Amino acid sequence: MAGGSGIIERFYREVMEGGHLDLIDELGSENAIDHEDPLPGQPSGLDGVKFFVNTFRSAFPDIRAKAIEPVMTDGDMEAARIVLTGTHQGEFLGIAPTGNTVEFSGIDMIRVQDGKAVEHWGATDMFKLMQQIGAIQQ
């Protein structure tokens, strides 16, 4: 990973999977800008990242990054496609636990400055996720 910091992989392995929310302050800048649509009730900044992680970990406590590939870096940019799996064991966006196993993907791209994410663009396949927990008919 030429010139890369590995922030995306660390985020998914250590924060999303491992639950180490304290790392969010290490990996991201307090002034980071997030261009992704927030979850309902999600604040901005690092508090928003913590909200996002808590929302997913509460609903899918066994969440795992099945794949983080390819990880690409170019200058101050880092990008990856992530495939997540988990079991719907807690409420998610108003949907009661179903016990369903889910698999969905997302794309993340960040701009890194001084070893921290300062800007984020991303897209999570929420449609596929909501189908798998029965919130949207297939």
CNS distance restraints for C-alpha pairs under 8 A (distance, minus, plus):
assign (resid   1 and name CA) (resid   6 and name CA) 7.99 0.50 0.50
assign (resid   1 and name CA) (resid  71 and name CA) 7.56 0.50 0.50
assign (resid   1 and name CA) (resid  72 and name CA) 6.98 0.50 0.50
assign (resid   1 and name CA) (resid  73 and name CA) 6.52 0.50 0.50
assign (resid   2 and name CA) (resid  73 and name CA) 6.61 0.50 0.50
assign (resid   2 and name CA) (resid  74 and name CA) 7.67 0.50 0.50
assign (resid   3 and name CA) (resid  73 and name CA) 6.85 0.50 0.50
assign (resid   3 and name CA) (resid  74 and name CA) 7.34 0.50 0.50
assign (resid   3 and name CA) (resid  75 and name CA) 6.72 0.50 0.50
assign (resid   4 and name CA) (resid  72 and name CA) 7.95 0.50 0.50
assign (resid   4 and name CA) (resid  73 and name CA) 5.46 0.50 0.50
assign (resid   4 and name CA) (resid  74 and name CA) 7.63 0.50 0.50
assign (resid   4 and name CA) (resid  75 and name CA) 7.90 0.50 0.50
assign (resid   4 and name CA) (resid  76 and name CA) 7.84 0.50 0.50
assign (resid   4 and name CA) (resid  78 and name CA) 6.77 0.50 0.50
assign (resid   5 and name CA) (resid  78 and name CA) 7.97 0.50 0.50
assign (resid   5 and name CA) (resid 115 and name CA) 6.71 0.50 0.50
assign (resid   6 and name CA) (resid  10 and name CA) 6.14 0.50 0.50
assign (resid   6 and name CA) (resid  78 and name CA) 7.85 0.50 0.50
assign (resid   7 and name CA) (resid  11 and name CA) 5.97 0.50 0.50
assign (resid   7 and name CA) (resid  27 and name CA) 6.37 0.50 0.50
assign (resid   7 and name CA) (resid 116 and name CA) 7.68 0.50 0.50
assign (resid   7 and name CA) (resid 117 and name CA) 7.39 0.50 0.50
assign (resid   8 and name CA) (resid  12 and name CA) 6.41 0.50 0.50
assign (resid   8 and name CA) (resid  78 and name CA) 7.52 0.50 0.50
assign (resid   8 and name CA) (resid  79 and name CA) 7.46 0.50 0.50
assign (resid   8 and name CA) (resid  80 and name CA) 7.22 0.50 0.50
assign (resid   8 and name CA) (resid 108 and name CA) 7.54 0.50 0.50
assign (resid   8 and name CA) (resid 110 and name CA) 7.98 0.50 0.50
assign (resid   9 and name CA) (resid  13 and name CA) 5.98 0.50 0.50
assign (resid   9 and name CA) (resid  68 and name CA) 6.78 0.50 0.50
assign (resid  10 and name CA) (resid  14 and name CA) 5.38 0.50 0.50
assign (resid  10 and name CA) (resid  15 and name CA) 7.10 0.50 0.50
assign (resid  11 and name CA) (resid  15 and name CA) 5.00 0.50 0.50
assign (resid  11 and name CA) (resid  16 and name CA) 6.40 0.50 0.50
assign (resid  11 and name CA) (resid  23 and name CA) 7.97 0.50 0.50
assign (resid  11 and name CA) (resid  24 and name CA) 7.59 0.50 0.50
assign (resid  11 and name CA) (resid  27 and name CA) 7.60 0.50 0.50
assign (resid  12 and name CA) (resid  16 and name CA) 4.79 0.50 0.50
assign (resid  12 and name CA) (resid  17 and name CA) 6.14 0.50 0.50
assign (resid  12 and name CA) (resid  64 and name CA) 8.00 0.50 0.50
assign (resid  12 and name CA) (resid  65 and name CA) 6.37 0.50 0.50
assign (resid  13 and name CA) (resid  17 and name CA) 5.17 0.50 0.50
assign (resid  13 and name CA) (resid  18 and name CA) 6.33 0.50 0.50
assign (resid  13 and name CA) (resid  64 and name CA) 7.73 0.50 0.50
assign (resid  13 and name CA) (resid  65 and name CA) 6.80 0.50 0.50
assign (resid  14 and name CA) (resid  18 and name CA) 4.58 0.50 0.50
assign (resid  14 and name CA) (resid  19 and name CA) 6.56 0.50 0.50
assign (resid  14 and name CA) (resid  20 and name CA) 5.97 0.50 0.50
assign (resid  14 and name CA) (resid  23 and name CA) 7.86 0.50 0.50
assign (resid  15 and name CA) (resid  19 and name CA) 4.75 0.50 0.50
assign (resid  15 and name CA) (resid  20 and name CA) 4.68 0.50 0.50
assign (resid  15 and name CA) (resid  21 and name CA) 5.60 0.50 0.50
assign (resid  15 and name CA) (resid  23 and name CA) 6.77 0.50 0.50
assign (resid  15 and name CA) (resid  24 and name CA) 7.33 0.50 0.50
assign (resid  15 and name CA) (resid  53 and name CA) 7.58 0.50 0.50
assign (resid  16 and name CA) (resid  20 and name CA) 7.67 0.50 0.50
assign (resid  16 and name CA) (resid  53 and name CA) 6.07 0.50 0.50
assign (resid  16 and name CA) (resid  57 and name CA) 6.98 0.50 0.50
assign (resid  16 and name CA) (resid  63 and name CA) 7.15 0.50 0.50
assign (resid  16 and name CA) (resid  64 and name CA) 7.50 0.50 0.50
assign (resid  17 and name CA) (resid  62 and name CA) 7.44 0.50 0.50
assign (resid  17 and name CA) (resid  63 and name CA) 5.87 0.50 0.50
assign (resid  17 and name CA) (resid  64 and name CA) 5.42 0.50 0.50
assign (resid  17 and name CA) (resid  65 and name CA) 7.11 0.50 0.50
assign (resid  19 and name CA) (resid  57 and name CA) 7.69 0.50 0.50
assign (resid  20 and name CA) (resid  24 and name CA) 7.89 0.50 0.50
assign (resid  21 and name CA) (resid  50 and name CA) 6.57 0.50 0.50
assign (resid  21 and name CA) (resid  53 and name CA) 7.90 0.50 0.50
assign (resid  22 and name CA) (resid  26 and name CA) 7.39 0.50 0.50
assign (resid  23 and name CA) (resid  27 and name CA) 6.08 0.50 0.50
assign (resid  24 and name CA) (resid  28 and name CA) 5.82 0.50 0.50
assign (resid  24 and name CA) (resid  46 and name CA) 6.92 0.50 0.50
assign (resid  24 and name CA) (resid  49 and name CA) 7.45 0.50 0.50
assign (resid  24 and name CA) (resid  50 and name CA) 7.27 0.50 0.50
assign (resid  25 and name CA) (resid  29 and name CA) 6.99 0.50 0.50
assign (resid  25 and name CA) (resid  30 and name CA) 7.41 0.50 0.50
assign (resid  25 and name CA) (resid  46 and name CA) 6.96 0.50 0.50
assign (resid  26 and name CA) (resid 116 and name CA) 7.11 0.50 0.50
assign (resid  27 and name CA) (resid 115 and name CA) 7.37 0.50 0.50
assign (resid  27 and name CA) (resid 116 and name CA) 5.02 0.50 0.50
assign (resid  27 and name CA) (resid 117 and name CA) 6.19 0.50 0.50
assign (resid  28 and name CA) (resid  32 and name CA) 6.71 0.50 0.50
assign (resid  28 and name CA) (resid  46 and name CA) 7.00 0.50 0.50
assign (resid  28 and name CA) (resid 116 and name CA) 4.75 0.50 0.50
assign (resid  28 and name CA) (resid 117 and name CA) 4.52 0.50 0.50
assign (resid  28 and name CA) (resid 118 and name CA) 6.36 0.50 0.50
assign (resid  29 and name CA) (resid  46 and name CA) 7.49 0.50 0.50
assign (resid  29 and name CA) (resid 116 and name CA) 5.64 0.50 0.50
assign (resid  29 and name CA) (resid 117 and name CA) 5.87 0.50 0.50
assign (resid  29 and name CA) (resid 118 and name CA) 5.37 0.50 0.50
assign (resid  30 and name CA) (resid  45 and name CA) 6.20 0.50 0.50
assign (resid  30 and name CA) (resid  46 and name CA) 5.97 0.50 0.50
assign (resid  31 and name CA) (resid  45 and name CA) 6.49 0.50 0.50
assign (resid  31 and name CA) (resid 118 and name CA) 6.74 0.50 0.50
assign (resid  32 and name CA) (resid  45 and name CA) 5.99 0.50 0.50
assign (resid  32 and name CA) (resid  46 and name CA) 7.47 0.50 0.50
assign (resid  32 and name CA) (resid 117 and name CA) 6.68 0.50 0.50
assign (resid  32 and name CA) (resid 118 and name CA) 4.14 0.50 0.50
assign (resid  32 and name CA) (resid 119 and name CA) 5.24 0.50 0.50
assign (resid  32 and name CA) (resid 120 and name CA) 7.62 0.50 0.50
assign (resid  33 and name CA) (resid  45 and name CA) 6.86 0.50 0.50
assign (resid  33 and name CA) (resid 118 and name CA) 6.25 0.50 0.50
assign (resid  33 and name CA) (resid 119 and name CA) 4.69 0.50 0.50
assign (resid  33 and name CA) (resid 120 and name CA) 6.31 0.50 0.50
assign (resid  34 and name CA) (resid  44 and name CA) 7.61 0.50 0.50
assign (resid  34 and name CA) (resid  45 and name CA) 7.44 0.50 0.50
assign (resid  34 and name CA) (resid 119 and name CA) 5.85 0.50 0.50
assign (resid  34 and name CA) (resid 120 and name CA) 4.77 0.50 0.50
assign (resid  34 and name CA) (resid 121 and name CA) 6.30 0.50 0.50
assign (resid  35 and name CA) (resid 119 and name CA) 7.67 0.50 0.50
assign (resid  35 and name CA) (resid 120 and name CA) 5.93 0.50 0.50
assign (resid  35 and name CA) (resid 121 and name CA) 5.02 0.50 0.50
assign (resid  35 and name CA) (resid 122 and name CA) 7.19 0.50 0.50
assign (resid  36 and name CA) (resid 120 and name CA) 7.28 0.50 0.50
assign (resid  36 and name CA) (resid 121 and name CA) 5.55 0.50 0.50
assign (resid  36 and name CA) (resid 122 and name CA) 5.35 0.50 0.50
assign (resid  36 and name CA) (resid 123 and name CA) 6.59 0.50 0.50
assign (resid  38 and name CA) (resid  42 and name CA) 5.68 0.50 0.50
assign (resid  38 and name CA) (resid  43 and name CA) 7.80 0.50 0.50
assign (resid  39 and name CA) (resid  52 and name CA) 7.17 0.50 0.50
assign (resid  40 and name CA) (resid  93 and name CA) 7.71 0.50 0.50
assign (resid  42 and name CA) (resid  48 and name CA) 5.33 0.50 0.50
assign (resid  42 and name CA) (resid  51 and name CA) 6.12 0.50 0.50
assign (resid  42 and name CA) (resid  52 and name CA) 6.98 0.50 0.50
assign (resid  43 and name CA) (resid  47 and name CA) 6.25 0.50 0.50
assign (resid  43 and name CA) (resid  48 and name CA) 4.48 0.50 0.50
assign (resid  43 and name CA) (resid  51 and name CA) 7.45 0.50 0.50
assign (resid  44 and name CA) (resid  48 and name CA) 4.74 0.50 0.50
assign (resid  44 and name CA) (resid  49 and name CA) 7.75 0.50 0.50
assign (resid  45 and name CA) (resid  49 and name CA) 6.75 0.50 0.50
assign (resid  46 and name CA) (resid  50 and name CA) 6.30 0.50 0.50
assign (resid  47 and name CA) (resid  51 and name CA) 6.13 0.50 0.50
assign (resid  48 and name CA) (resid  52 and name CA) 6.10 0.50 0.50
assign (resid  49 and name CA) (resid  53 and name CA) 6.23 0.50 0.50
assign (resid  50 and name CA) (resid  54 and name CA) 6.02 0.50 0.50
assign (resid  51 and name CA) (resid  55 and name CA) 6.00 0.50 0.50
assign (resid  52 and name CA) (resid  56 and name CA) 6.42 0.50 0.50
assign (resid  53 and name CA) (resid  57 and name CA) 5.96 0.50 0.50
assign (resid  54 and name CA) (resid  58 and name CA) 5.76 0.50 0.50
assign (resid  55 and name CA) (resid  59 and name CA) 6.38 0.50 0.50
assign (resid  55 and name CA) (resid  92 and name CA) 7.03 0.50 0.50
assign (resid  56 and name CA) (resid  60 and name CA) 5.71 0.50 0.50
assign (resid  56 and name CA) (resid  61 and name CA) 7.56 0.50 0.50
assign (resid  56 and name CA) (resid  63 and name CA) 7.80 0.50 0.50
assign (resid  56 and name CA) (resid  92 and name CA) 7.39 0.50 0.50
assign (resid  57 and name CA) (resid  61 and name CA) 4.65 0.50 0.50
assign (resid  57 and name CA) (resid  62 and name CA) 7.44 0.50 0.50
assign (resid  57 and name CA) (resid  63 and name CA) 6.64 0.50 0.50
assign (resid  58 and name CA) (resid  89 and name CA) 7.81 0.50 0.50
assign (resid  58 and name CA) (resid  90 and name CA) 5.77 0.50 0.50
assign (resid  58 and name CA) (resid  91 and name CA) 7.41 0.50 0.50
assign (resid  58 and name CA) (resid  92 and name CA) 7.90 0.50 0.50
assign (resid  59 and name CA) (resid  87 and name CA) 7.95 0.50 0.50
assign (resid  59 and name CA) (resid  88 and name CA) 5.67 0.50 0.50
assign (resid  59 and name CA) (resid  89 and name CA) 5.50 0.50 0.50
assign (resid  59 and name CA) (resid  90 and name CA) 3.83 0.50 0.50
assign (resid  59 and name CA) (resid  91 and name CA) 5.29 0.50 0.50
assign (resid  59 and name CA) (resid  92 and name CA) 5.31 0.50 0.50
assign (resid  59 and name CA) (resid  97 and name CA) 7.38 0.50 0.50
assign (resid  60 and name CA) (resid  86 and name CA) 5.40 0.50 0.50
assign (resid  60 and name CA) (resid  87 and name CA) 5.29 0.50 0.50
assign (resid  60 and name CA) (resid  88 and name CA) 5.04 0.50 0.50
assign (resid  60 and name CA) (resid  89 and name CA) 5.72 0.50 0.50
assign (resid  60 and name CA) (resid  90 and name CA) 6.49 0.50 0.50
assign (resid  61 and name CA) (resid  86 and name CA) 7.27 0.50 0.50
assign (resid  61 and name CA) (resid  87 and name CA) 7.31 0.50 0.50
assign (resid  61 and name CA) (resid  88 and name CA) 8.00 0.50 0.50
assign (resid  61 and name CA) (resid  89 and name CA) 7.00 0.50 0.50
assign (resid  61 and name CA) (resid  90 and name CA) 7.90 0.50 0.50
assign (resid  62 and name CA) (resid  86 and name CA) 5.33 0.50 0.50
assign (resid  62 and name CA) (resid  87 and name CA) 6.38 0.50 0.50
assign (resid  63 and name CA) (resid  84 and name CA) 6.71 0.50 0.50
assign (resid  63 and name CA) (resid  85 and name CA) 5.56 0.50 0.50
assign (resid  63 and name CA) (resid  86 and name CA) 4.29 0.50 0.50
assign (resid  63 and name CA) (resid  87 and name CA) 7.17 0.50 0.50
assign (resid  64 and name CA) (resid  84 and name CA) 5.55 0.50 0.50
assign (resid  64 and name CA) (resid  85 and name CA) 5.33 0.50 0.50
assign (resid  64 and name CA) (resid  86 and name CA) 6.31 0.50 0.50
assign (resid  65 and name CA) (resid  82 and name CA) 6.65 0.50 0.50
assign (resid  65 and name CA) (resid  83 and name CA) 5.77 0.50 0.50
assign (resid  65 and name CA) (resid  84 and name CA) 4.54 0.50 0.50
assign (resid  65 and name CA) (resid  85 and name CA) 6.51 0.50 0.50
assign (resid  66 and name CA) (resid  82 and name CA) 7.58 0.50 0.50
assign (resid  66 and name CA) (resid  83 and name CA) 5.43 0.50 0.50
assign (resid  66 and name CA) (resid  84 and name CA) 5.52 0.50 0.50
assign (resid  66 and name CA) (resid  85 and name CA) 6.41 0.50 0.50
assign (resid  67 and name CA) (resid  81 and name CA) 7.78 0.50 0.50
assign (resid  67 and name CA) (resid  82 and name CA) 5.55 0.50 0.50
assign (resid  67 and name CA) (resid  83 and name CA) 5.05 0.50 0.50
assign (resid  67 and name CA) (resid  84 and name CA) 7.21 0.50 0.50
assign (resid  68 and name CA) (resid  80 and name CA) 6.32 0.50 0.50
assign (resid  68 and name CA) (resid  81 and name CA) 5.73 0.50 0.50
assign (resid  68 and name CA) (resid  82 and name CA) 4.51 0.50 0.50
assign (resid  68 and name CA) (resid  83 and name CA) 6.59 0.50 0.50
assign (resid  69 and name CA) (resid  80 and name CA) 5.58 0.50 0.50
assign (resid  69 and name CA) (resid  81 and name CA) 5.29 0.50 0.50
assign (resid  69 and name CA) (resid  82 and name CA) 6.43 0.50 0.50
assign (resid  70 and name CA) (resid  79 and name CA) 7.87 0.50 0.50
assign (resid  70 and name CA) (resid  80 and name CA) 5.42 0.50 0.50
assign (resid  70 and name CA) (resid  81 and name CA) 6.23 0.50 0.50
assign (resid  71 and name CA) (resid  78 and name CA) 7.09 0.50 0.50
assign (resid  71 and name CA) (resid  79 and name CA) 5.67 0.50 0.50
assign (resid  71 and name CA) (resid  80 and name CA) 4.45 0.50 0.50
assign (resid  71 and name CA) (resid  81 and name CA) 7.29 0.50 0.50
assign (resid  72 and name CA) (resid  78 and name CA) 5.61 0.50 0.50
assign (resid  72 and name CA) (resid  79 and name CA) 5.18 0.50 0.50
assign (resid  72 and name CA) (resid  80 and name CA) 6.28 0.50 0.50
assign (resid  73 and name CA) (resid  77 and name CA) 5.52 0.50 0.50
assign (resid  73 and name CA) (resid  78 and name CA) 4.38 0.50 0.50
assign (resid  73 and name CA) (resid  79 and name CA) 6.45 0.50 0.50
assign (resid  74 and name CA) (resid  78 and name CA) 6.61 0.50 0.50
assign (resid  76 and name CA) (resid 111 and name CA) 5.48 0.50 0.50
assign (resid  76 and name CA) (resid 112 and name CA) 5.08 0.50 0.50
assign (resid  76 and name CA) (resid 113 and name CA) 6.76 0.50 0.50
assign (resid  77 and name CA) (resid 109 and name CA) 7.05 0.50 0.50
assign (resid  77 and name CA) (resid 110 and name CA) 5.70 0.50 0.50
assign (resid  77 and name CA) (resid 111 and name CA) 4.57 0.50 0.50
assign (resid  77 and name CA) (resid 112 and name CA) 6.14 0.50 0.50
assign (resid  78 and name CA) (resid 109 and name CA) 5.61 0.50 0.50
assign (resid  78 and name CA) (resid 110 and name CA) 5.33 0.50 0.50
assign (resid  78 and name CA) (resid 111 and name CA) 6.48 0.50 0.50
assign (resid  78 and name CA) (resid 112 and name CA) 7.49 0.50 0.50
assign (resid  79 and name CA) (resid 107 and name CA) 7.41 0.50 0.50
assign (resid  79 and name CA) (resid 108 and name CA) 5.53 0.50 0.50
assign (resid  79 and name CA) (resid 109 and name CA) 4.12 0.50 0.50
assign (resid  79 and name CA) (resid 110 and name CA) 6.36 0.50 0.50
assign (resid  80 and name CA) (resid 107 and name CA) 5.88 0.50 0.50
assign (resid  80 and name CA) (resid 108 and name CA) 5.57 0.50 0.50
assign (resid  80 and name CA) (resid 109 and name CA) 6.63 0.50 0.50
assign (resid  81 and name CA) (resid 105 and name CA) 7.13 0.50 0.50
assign (resid  81 and name CA) (resid 106 and name CA) 5.80 0.50 0.50
assign (resid  81 and name CA) (resid 107 and name CA) 4.48 0.50 0.50
assign (resid  81 and name CA) (resid 108 and name CA) 6.50 0.50 0.50
assign (resid  82 and name CA) (resid 105 and name CA) 5.45 0.50 0.50
assign (resid  82 and name CA) (resid 106 and name CA) 5.26 0.50 0.50
assign (resid  82 and name CA) (resid 107 and name CA) 6.16 0.50 0.50
assign (resid  82 and name CA) (resid 108 and name CA) 7.79 0.50 0.50
assign (resid  83 and name CA) (resid 103 and name CA) 6.88 0.50 0.50
assign (resid  83 and name CA) (resid 104 and name CA) 5.72 0.50 0.50
assign (resid  83 and name CA) (resid 105 and name CA) 4.25 0.50 0.50
assign (resid  83 and name CA) (resid 106 and name CA) 6.56 0.50 0.50
assign (resid  84 and name CA) (resid 102 and name CA) 7.96 0.50 0.50
assign (resid  84 and name CA) (resid 103 and name CA) 5.57 0.50 0.50
assign (resid  84 and name CA) (resid 104 and name CA) 5.49 0.50 0.50
assign (resid  84 and name CA) (resid 105 and name CA) 5.94 0.50 0.50
assign (resid  85 and name CA) (resid 101 and name CA) 7.22 0.50 0.50
assign (resid  85 and name CA) (resid 102 and name CA) 5.43 0.50 0.50
assign (resid  85 and name CA) (resid 103 and name CA) 4.39 0.50 0.50
assign (resid  85 and name CA) (resid 104 and name CA) 6.67 0.50 0.50
assign (resid  86 and name CA) (resid 101 and name CA) 5.66 0.50 0.50
assign (resid  86 and name CA) (resid 102 and name CA) 5.45 0.50 0.50
assign (resid  86 and name CA) (resid 103 and name CA) 6.83 0.50 0.50
assign (resid  87 and name CA) (resid  99 and name CA) 5.90 0.50 0.50
assign (resid  87 and name CA) (resid 100 and name CA) 5.62 0.50 0.50
assign (resid  87 and name CA) (resid 101 and name CA) 4.34 0.50 0.50
assign (resid  87 and name CA) (resid 102 and name CA) 6.12 0.50 0.50
assign (resid  88 and name CA) (resid  92 and name CA) 7.97 0.50 0.50
assign (resid  88 and name CA) (resid  97 and name CA) 5.41 0.50 0.50
assign (resid  88 and name CA) (resid  98 and name CA) 5.76 0.50 0.50
assign (resid  88 and name CA) (resid  99 and name CA) 4.93 0.50 0.50
assign (resid  88 and name CA) (resid 100 and name CA) 5.40 0.50 0.50
assign (resid  88 and name CA) (resid 101 and name CA) 6.34 0.50 0.50
assign (resid  88 and name CA) (resid 102 and name CA) 7.29 0.50 0.50
assign (resid  88 and name CA) (resid 133 and name CA) 7.15 0.50 0.50
assign (resid  89 and name CA) (resid  97 and name CA) 4.92 0.50 0.50
assign (resid  89 and name CA) (resid  98 and name CA) 6.71 0.50 0.50
assign (resid  89 and name CA) (resid  99 and name CA) 5.56 0.50 0.50
assign (resid  90 and name CA) (resid  96 and name CA) 6.65 0.50 0.50
assign (resid  90 and name CA) (resid  97 and name CA) 4.84 0.50 0.50
assign (resid  91 and name CA) (resid  95 and name CA) 5.36 0.50 0.50
assign (resid  91 and name CA) (resid  96 and name CA) 4.60 0.50 0.50
assign (resid  91 and name CA) (resid  97 and name CA) 5.28 0.50 0.50
assign (resid  92 and name CA) (resid  96 and name CA) 6.74 0.50 0.50
assign (resid  92 and name CA) (resid  97 and name CA) 7.44 0.50 0.50
assign (resid  95 and name CA) (resid 133 and name CA) 7.79 0.50 0.50
assign (resid  95 and name CA) (resid 135 and name CA) 6.92 0.50 0.50
assign (resid  98 and name CA) (resid 133 and name CA) 6.34 0.50 0.50
assign (resid 100 and name CA) (resid 132 and name CA) 7.01 0.50 0.50
assign (resid 100 and name CA) (resid 133 and name CA) 6.18 0.50 0.50
assign (resid 101 and name CA) (resid 132 and name CA) 7.65 0.50 0.50
assign (resid 102 and name CA) (resid 129 and name CA) 6.62 0.50 0.50
assign (resid 102 and name CA) (resid 132 and name CA) 5.98 0.50 0.50
assign (resid 102 and name CA) (resid 133 and name CA) 7.50 0.50 0.50
assign (resid 103 and name CA) (resid 129 and name CA) 7.10 0.50 0.50
assign (resid 104 and name CA) (resid 124 and name CA) 7.81 0.50 0.50
assign (resid 104 and name CA) (resid 125 and name CA) 6.15 0.50 0.50
assign (resid 104 and name CA) (resid 126 and name CA) 7.75 0.50 0.50
assign (resid 104 and name CA) (resid 128 and name CA) 6.36 0.50 0.50
assign (resid 104 and name CA) (resid 129 and name CA) 5.86 0.50 0.50
assign (resid 105 and name CA) (resid 124 and name CA) 6.10 0.50 0.50
assign (resid 105 and name CA) (resid 125 and name CA) 5.71 0.50 0.50
assign (resid 106 and name CA) (resid 122 and name CA) 7.13 0.50 0.50
assign (resid 106 and name CA) (resid 123 and name CA) 5.42 0.50 0.50
assign (resid 106 and name CA) (resid 124 and name CA) 4.11 0.50 0.50
assign (resid 106 and name CA) (resid 125 and name CA) 5.90 0.50 0.50
assign (resid 107 and name CA) (resid 122 and name CA) 5.35 0.50 0.50
assign (resid 107 and name CA) (resid 123 and name CA) 5.35 0.50 0.50
assign (resid 107 and name CA) (resid 124 and name CA) 6.55 0.50 0.50
assign (resid 108 and name CA) (resid 120 and name CA) 7.12 0.50 0.50
assign (resid 108 and name CA) (resid 121 and name CA) 5.95 0.50 0.50
assign (resid 108 and name CA) (resid 122 and name CA) 4.38 0.50 0.50
assign (resid 108 and name CA) (resid 123 and name CA) 6.76 0.50 0.50
assign (resid 109 and name CA) (resid 120 and name CA) 5.76 0.50 0.50
assign (resid 109 and name CA) (resid 121 and name CA) 5.18 0.50 0.50
assign (resid 109 and name CA) (resid 122 and name CA) 6.11 0.50 0.50
assign (resid 110 and name CA) (resid 117 and name CA) 6.08 0.50 0.50
assign (resid 110 and name CA) (resid 118 and name CA) 7.25 0.50 0.50
assign (resid 110 and name CA) (resid 119 and name CA) 5.43 0.50 0.50
assign (resid 110 and name CA) (resid 120 and name CA) 4.44 0.50 0.50
assign (resid 110 and name CA) (resid 121 and name CA) 6.32 0.50 0.50
assign (resid 111 and name CA) (resid 117 and name CA) 5.74 0.50 0.50
assign (resid 111 and name CA) (resid 118 and name CA) 5.76 0.50 0.50
assign (resid 111 and name CA) (resid 119 and name CA) 5.07 0.50 0.50
assign (resid 111 and name CA) (resid 120 and name CA) 6.62 0.50 0.50
assign (resid 112 and name CA) (resid 116 and name CA) 5.32 0.50 0.50
assign (resid 112 and name CA) (resid 117 and name CA) 4.53 0.50 0.50
assign (resid 112 and name CA) (resid 118 and name CA) 5.71 0.50 0.50
assign (resid 112 and name CA) (resid 119 and name CA) 7.28 0.50 0.50
assign (resid 113 and name CA) (resid 117 and name CA) 6.48 0.50 0.50
assign (resid 113 and name CA) (resid 118 and name CA) 6.32 0.50 0.50
assign (resid 125 and name CA) (resid 129 and name CA) 6.51 0.50 0.50
assign (resid 126 and name CA) (resid 130 and name CA) 5.92 0.50 0.50
assign (resid 127 and name CA) (resid 131 and name CA) 6.19 0.50 0.50
assign (resid 127 and name CA) (resid 136 and name CA) 7.63 0.50 0.50
assign (resid 128 and name CA) (resid 132 and name CA) 6.32 0.50 0.50
assign (resid 129 and name CA) (resid 133 and name CA) 6.59 0.50 0.50
assign (resid 130 and name CA) (resid 134 and name CA) 6.25 0.50 0.50
assign (resid 130 and name CA) (resid 135 and name CA) 5.12 0.50 0.50
assign (resid 130 and name CA) (resid 136 and name CA) 5.73 0.50 0.50
assign (resid 131 and name CA) (resid 135 and name CA) 5.76 0.50 0.50
assign (resid 131 and name CA) (resid 136 and name CA) 4.64 0.50 0.50
assign (resid 131 and name CA) (resid 137 and name CA) 5.99 0.50 0.50
assign (resid 131 and name CA) (resid 138 and name CA) 6.02 0.50 0.50
assign (resid 132 and name CA) (resid 136 and name CA) 7.98 0.50 0.50
